[in-house]
């Protein structure tokens, strides 16, 4: 969370935004921006999403837990696959 806060602060400063202007554009309080930049884990996810949207980085949040890139989940699913697949009786399937 600390790294996320540092990254948010850096992204804001690179865009030459003050904490107050980012707060206004995001619809959150300046105190929320300060808490985010300190890495406070109690800040609502919605607030983070609003800030990322204003910074033009909301797609990073969308990719946060992309199931198509979940390597461990895919490995676990593959381990659970049956050894062989048998046709159902009486289904008429070829």
N, C-alpha and C positions, 0 to 999 in steps of 0.2 A: 504494500500500500504506500510505503514511503517513496518507492521509485515512481509509482503512478503519480503521486502528488508532485514530485520533482519534474516529471515529464510534462504534466499539465501546466505547471508554472513556466517552464521553458517554452512550451508551445504558445502560451499567452504572450509572453514577452517578445518572442520572435514576431508575433503579429502586431506588436506595439500596442497592446491593449492593457489598460489598467484593470486591477481587480474589480473596481467599481463598474467600469464600462462592460466588462465581461458579465458581471452579475446582472446588469440591466438588460443586456441583450439576451441572456439566458433565462431571465425571469426568476432568478434566485437571489438570495440576499448576498451582500458582500461577505458576510460572516461565513456563508456556505462555501464561497470560493476559497476563502482562507483555510477552512477546514479541509476541503478537497486537496489543496496544495500542501497541507501538512501531512496528508495521508490518513486522515481520520476515517476509519472503516464504518463509522456510524452514519455517514452521509448517504442519503437515499440514492438508489440506482437511477431514479428518474432525474435527479439533479445532475449526476454525472453524464447521463445521456443528453441532457439539454446543453451542457457545456461543450461536450464533444461535437454536437450538431453545430453550434456557433463557431467552433474552431475548424469545422469542415472535416472532422475525423470520426463521424458517427459510424462509418462502415467498419471501423476497427472493433466497435462494440458488437456489430452484427456478426463478425467473424470470431468472436471470443470463444464460443464453444460450438463451432461448426461441426456437425456430426459427420460430415463427409471427410473430415480431416482428423477424426478421433481414432488414432492408430490403435490404442489399447482397446477401445470398444470394438473395433473391427476384428482384432485378433481374438477377443473373447467370443464374438459371434461365430467366427470361423471354427473355433474349438468346439462349439456346441452343435455344429452341423452333423447330421446323421452320417454314418459310414456309407450307407447305401439307401437308395430310395426305391421302394417297391410300389407297383401300381395297386390301386385300390381294387378290391373285389367287386365285380358287378357294376363298375362304373362305365364300362364300355370304352374307356380310353385306350388309345393305342400305345 
